[in-house]
Amino acid sequence: MRVRFIVLVLIFFAALLVPGTPIYGGDGAGGRKDVADWTILGLDVPGYNSRTLAKVPLEERRWIRHHKIEVRWRNVQPQAGPFDWSRYDELIGAVLADGSQSIMLVLGGPIPAWARDAAYGEFADKAPPADLGRWRDFCAAAAERYGPVVDFYEVWNEPGWDSDGEAYRLLGTYHFGGQVETDYLPLLQLAYTAIKEKDPSGIVICGSLLDTLADDPDTGTGLYTRLFDDASRPRQEAALTVRADGDIVAARTLRLVCSRDGLLADGLMGIDPGRTRWFFAEGCTRSGCDMWLSLDNRERQEAAVAITYFRGNGTSESRNIRVPARSSLVFPVFDEGLGVGRHDSKLGEVSIAVSSDRPIIAERSLYYRQGGTVKERNGEPDAYSPRREWACEDGSGDYTVKEFLSLLNTGSQAVEAEIVYRFPDGSSENRHVEVAAQSCGRVSVAPGVTGASCAGGASIEVRGSAPLVAELSPRFYCGDSCSGEYTSRGAGEPRTRWDFPAGYNQFSMRDVISLWNGGERPVRAGLDFAMGRGEALHKEVLLQALAGVEVAAGDMLGFNEHCDMVGVHPYRSPGNWGPFYANLVQAMRSIGVEKEVAATEIGWLHHKDDQPDMFSGQGQADAIGDWGIGLLRRAGCRKIWVYKDMDEKPGRSWDKSYFGLFSYDGTPHASWSAYKRWQAENPSYPPLPASMP
């Protein structure tokens, strides 16, 4: 049987996998040869063309070799429609004419009023927009226009200072209106993708994730290590479509990593793009298991859908609903109404049949409880209509597991089912069961103990006297710490398209994509991910002939894959800049992140309107000298951008603080000499073009 052959291939997948060629992601090599390896001391120049150019002599401006410019979306697209780049054309033109050696753009908010998401309320001006595609368009347009003269792109200014962060609580200041833990990654993903499409060699820098104002070098690395750890960062749901230029088998494996000693892997097969009938043999609404049903109508017309619930006591009941065009309906099966309610009896064992008058995608999702708390949702669609023969692979791991085989008979006559268990040692075992008409049944694979199939990876074949649906469902137990339920299913035949409506990357969950090419020529597979906020990402993998590859979705979707460098703004006293930088680098290396950490903004006041005796010009000079930058350099920091070139007009600073290396009238502060000293020691690099192409 061809289906059986594919299943056996998947059973031994781990042993047969040979390295494929993941080709997702950018090269991070820099815009001009070795620019990624340069040692840079840059300067933030927000008013270069309007103030610095007019008030600072050219012989002094020549020491400003590397320029940082913040490009605010609201300034270039105040109304929906064409972009107006005139403000930044003039600013970038001025620094190019002065011989700039590199330019960094900071792409970020405020968000134009027309694009804001009202759900963020008062924070919407600096939160993700209602349509993330608009943000992508902005980033793409900036990279397309300025890519020929820009080497670095930082994505957002200080997203770590979010709407409930320490800076907002203490000072009322926020630079990111969303929650950095969950809302920033979509912006980084889309910005990275857009920039690389328009400027493939541009270096993308993750915005500063520092989230504390504590003047302590031993604090403030936690948000970095959490978000850059693809196994533990907050969940990001992602549907996946795999399209290949040849027939392949695709599986999606959700791996639960226990807090103590093991993992449980569950392989999910893909689905067809849309069908009018769906079947879910396994389901549970008992206490501790929350089951949901999702109906996705991608058609241009409304869908009429009939849902039939088959209960473990032999009864059934139906619901009729309508799903609007191009929309989804998600509801809890464990509630009354559209669902059947929660029952700690046979009524809580629920199989589902879905029929529709037009193609839809149906997905069943199971939540499990761990230590009394609901954790990840296991979203799984059923890929197959009833048929006579099924082949299932074992999906259990290093737990005490009791497996069940769920059988659903939607026909009008009872079905005799023969179950054949085949073990790796060549032995087999046969069982026979009868599944009544219009009912579901469950068979324990290894009653009462951890069975040989659980520990040894048996394959299971089901042969029915008439069509039915079969699913394998290992129910797992980890001592007293967690319990729950997973499901798996029989494998499908090779094809060029596979769809996976759900997948999760959070805390104890790992989402792994397995691709197998059983043909005799290489196959290129495109992976299109669609996340919960509407963002879409495309990755590619090259599969060699008769070979497979495993790629972690978290690695393809996380922070590591969507930046070339990591930015930090070490807001502490200058004597702590270097020690904090060293601690951050060490923390990142401890989780395997080898990316360069760049100090994309450092600064120190020389004056504060409401505390005139607290800061001094000499203190700022020391910060720009050995006290601050010197310690950063000794800690290994190669790229530093200073805030900023010139002061605001006296009495006009928004926070009453003055960071400029020049006064408003162009007079240099003592810190300017310290800045020039570093530039004299740093290498000088070839200049950019003297004007925009």
Salt bridges, closest charged atoms under 4 A:
GLU60 OE1 - LYS676 NZ 3.16
GLU70 OE2 - ARG72 NE 3.66
ASP89 OD2 - ARG145 NH2 2.72
ASP98 OD2 - ARG61 NE 2.52
ASP151 OD2 - ARG32 NH2 2.60
GLU154 OE2 - HIS569 NE2 3.61
GLU158 OE1 - HIS175 NE2 3.25
GLU158 OE2 - HIS569 ND1 2.75
GLU197 OE2 - ARG136 NH2 2.68
ASP230 OD1 - ARG233 NE 3.40
GLU237 OE2 - ARG235 NE 3.87
GLU237 OE1 - ARG377 NH2 3.30
ASP272 OD2 - ARG275 NH1 3.46
ASP272 OD1 - ARG495 NH2 3.91
GLU282 OE1 - ARG442 NE 3.18
GLU282 OE2 - ARG475 NH2 3.40
ASP290 OD1 - ARG342 NH2 2.75
ASP290 OD2 - ARG369 NH2 3.20
ASP296 OD2 - ARG298 NE 3.15
GLU302 OE1 - ARG322 NE 2.56
GLU317 OE2 - ARG311 NH1 2.56
GLU317 OE1 - ARG319 NH2 2.71
GLU349 OE2 - ARG286 NE 2.76
GLU349 OE1 - ARG442 NE 3.27
GLU349 OE1 - ARG475 NH2 3.17
ASP357 OD1 - ARG358 NE 3.99
GLU380 OE1 - ARG364 NH2 3.61
GLU380 OE2 - ARG489 NH2 3.00
GLU418 OE1 - ARG463 NH1 3.71
GLU429 OE2 - ARG431 NE 3.16
GLU461 OE2 - ARG4 NE 3.03
GLU461 OE2 - ARG422 NE 2.98
GLU461 OE1 - ARG463 NH2 2.89
GLU471 OE2 - ARG364 NH2 3.11
GLU485 OE1 - ARG475 NE 3.64
GLU493 OE1 - ARG2 NH1 3.54
ASP499 OD1 - ARG497 NE 2.85
ASP511 OD2 - ARG252 NH2 2.64
ASP528 OD2 - ARG243 NH1 2.96
ASP528 OD1 - HIS538 ND1 2.74
GLU540 OE1 - ARG524 NH1 3.15
GLU540 OE2 - HIS538 NE2 3.17
GLU550 OE2 - ARG255 NH2 3.28
ASP564 OD2 - LYS196 NZ 2.94
GLU594 OE1 - ARG589 NE 3.46
GLU596 OE1 - ARG638 NH2 2.69
GLU596 OE2 - LYS639 NZ 3.18
GLU601 OE1 - LYS68 NZ 3.11
ASP609 OD1 - HIS607 NE2 3.37
ASP626 OD1 - ARG677 NH2 3.30
ASP647 OD2 - HIS606 NE2 2.93
ASP647 OD2 - HIS669 NE2 2.99
GLU648 OE2 - LYS644 NZ 2.63
GLU681 OE2 - ARG677 NH1 3.56
